[in-house]
C-alpha cells in the first residue's frame, strides 16, 4: 500500500469526505501548484481485487498490479514511494476514491505523469435517475454495502472514474481498466472479469452524491483511457500461465511496453496487443476510450529508448547470482523458456538462466570479473533462447463434461503423441475440449476464450473416443502452429528487418499492419530515426474483406542476406505456407518434379511476396474468421524445412505460391532445427533448441477476415 500506509489507513477519511469534499476536490489549487517540484513527478494508483464477498474469486488481479508496478519502476522510472497500491479488502469504494483524491489529486501538478490501473470485476447498474439506461461500473471489494440490505451496491461508476481522471491538473494521465461489464451466461475456458447484473441493485447514495459534485468541478485534463474490451458484450479474460494467473490485457500491454518504445500511435500499440491476446486464446479487442485519433502514449516515456525483456530485481551477496523479472518475454514463450537461456546487460556481460518460477528467474553472470557492475534495476535483453524439443499440445477438458466423458477423453487423447490433457483451470492449456452449448450432445474443440474452432464438431450422439480420433489431424496442425509461435522475437531480434502486410488495389497498396525489429537499429542512427518515428495506418483490429488480394512487402535492412519462411493458419484453421517453386528447364516434361527453392532477400533489398504475375495472386477467401501468419527469417538456409516441404507429394493443382501445408508438424519441427544454433553451448541439454537473436527474427500477423 505505502504512502505512509495510506495516511494511517486514512483514519476518519470517510468523515472528511462527507464534510470537506470541496476541499478534496480543488485539484487545481494554487497552494498545491506552488509546492510543485522542479522536475515532474510520476504518480501511480494501482488497484487489484481477487477476493470478493459471496461471489467467485478472480485469480490474476494481484499479478496485474505487480506487472504494472515492476514496469513503471524498471522501465519508466517511477519511484516506489510514488506508487500506491490498494489490493483485496483495502480496495473498498471509499478507499479507492479517497486514495485517488489524496495520492493523485492533491499531489499531481501540471506536467506530472499519472497512471491509474484497475483489475477486478466490472458490472452494470441502473440508476434511479435514468432507469432505462445501464451504467458501467467497477466492482469494489465491499460492493455489498451491508448484510441487511444487499440491494445497495458500492460500485464506482465508470463515469465517476472518468471525471476524476479529467479533474487532474496534468494532461499526462493514463488509465488502464482490465475489467468488463457484460457477463456471459456460460464461461468456457478463461475466467471472465464481469459480474452478472444484479437486477434490483441500487447504487449507494454516497456514490451518486460524489458523482454530482464531480460534475460541478473544472475538468482541465483529457486522459488516455485504455480498456480491455471495445464492445459491450466482450469479456475481459484472465489466464493461467506458468505458475501464475494474470489479466490477458494487462499482461499483453505490459509485455509490449517492456519490449517496445511507445513511439507509435496507440492504435498501433493496440494492434500488437490484440495480436498477443489472440495467441492467448481470447478474441477480446482492447479499446481507447478517449476520442482523439492518432494519439501517443505521451504520458509513458521510458527512461531508455532501448526495450528489454526484463530487469534485475535483486543481487545475492556473492555478486554473481541475480534475480530477474521477465515480464517482457512473449507470454506463449515464457512457459517453455529453458535453463541456460542467456541475457545481456547494457554493460555487455551475459547472464545465464539457472531456474525460473513464474515471472521471476535466477541467473548467474558468466564473467566473474564483471560482477561489480551489476545493479538493481538494470535492464536485461534476450541473447539466446533455449526451448525444449519435446513440447506437447495441452487440451483442457471442460468441467461441463461428465466424469465418464472426461475419463474417456483422457484415455483417447493419451493415445496420440505430443498431446496431454488437464482439467480446465488447473494448469496452463492451449485449447478446450467440451460440448456445444446449443447442442450438448455434440463435442468440439474451443479456444481458451470459448470460441469454437472451425471444422471440429462431430455428429449428434458421437462417442468421446470417436471425437478425439476425428480431431487427430487438427491437433497435429495446432501443435505445429504452437511451435512456430514460439519463435516470435520481434522485440529482441538483432536483425534489421521490416515486413508490411498490404491489400493490393488498382491505385496503390494499402497498408494493413506492419512489424519491424527495433533493437537492431541501436547504433544505426539514420535507420533508427526513420523506423522509430514512422507511423503506420493500423487499426486495433486489422480487417481484410473476403476477395481481397494481399501481399507482404519485406525489407532487409541488415548487412547479411536472410532466408524467409511464411507459415500460417487460415480462416478455417488449416495450415498454409508460402511456396517458392523452381521453374523446371523442361516444363512440358510430365516426369519433371517441381521442387521448392529458398526465398532469399539480399542486404538492402525489398521483396514483395508472392511475386505477383496474375496466376500467383494471394486472394483471401471465406469464411469470416481470424487468420494468423508467421514470417520467420534466418541468416542460414532453411535446408531441413525445404527438404521436408519437398518430401510431400503435391498435385499440380496444389503447386501454387500459397497452398495448404500437407505435413505441418514435420515442417514446424524442421523449422526449429534450422534455427537451432549448431555450435555447442556449455551445459545445454541435447534435447533443446538453441536460438540466437543475432541469427533469426520472427513476426506474427493476425487479422480478421470479413
Secondary structure, 3 states (H helix, E strand, C coil): CCHHHHHHHCCCHHHHHHHCHHHHHCCCCHHHHHCCCCCCCEEEEEEECCCCCCCCCCCCHHHHHHHHHHHHHHCCCCCHHHEEEEEHHHCCHHHHHHHHHHHHHCCCCCCCEEEEEEECCEEEEEECCEEEEEEEEEEEEEEECCCCCCCEEEEEEHHHHHHHHHCCCCCCEEEEEECCCCCCCCCCCCEECECCCCCCCEECHHHHHHHHHHCCCCCCCCCEEEECCCCCCCCCEEEECCCCEEEHHHHHHHHHHHHCCCCCEHHHHHHHHHHHHHHCCCCCCCEECCCCCCCECCCCCCCCCCCCCEEEEEECCCCCEEEEECCCCCHHHHCCCCCCCEEEECCCCEEEEEEEECCEEEEEECCHHHHHHCCCCCEEEEEEEEEECCCCEEEEECCCCCHHHHHHHHHHHHCCCCEEEEECCCCCCCEEEEECCCCCCCEEEECCCCCECCCCCCCCCCCHHHHHHHHHHHHHHHHHHHHHHCCCCCCCCCCCEEEEEEECCCCCCEEEEEEECCHHHCCCHHHHHHHHHCCCCCCCCCEECCCCEEEEEEEECCCCCEEEEEEEECCCCCEEEECCECCCCCCCCCCCCCCECCEEECCCCEEEECCCCCCCCEECCCCCCEEEEEEEEECCCCHHHHHHHHHCCCCHHHCCCEEECCCHHHHHHHHHHHHCCCCCCCCCCCCEEEEECCCEEEEEEEEEEC
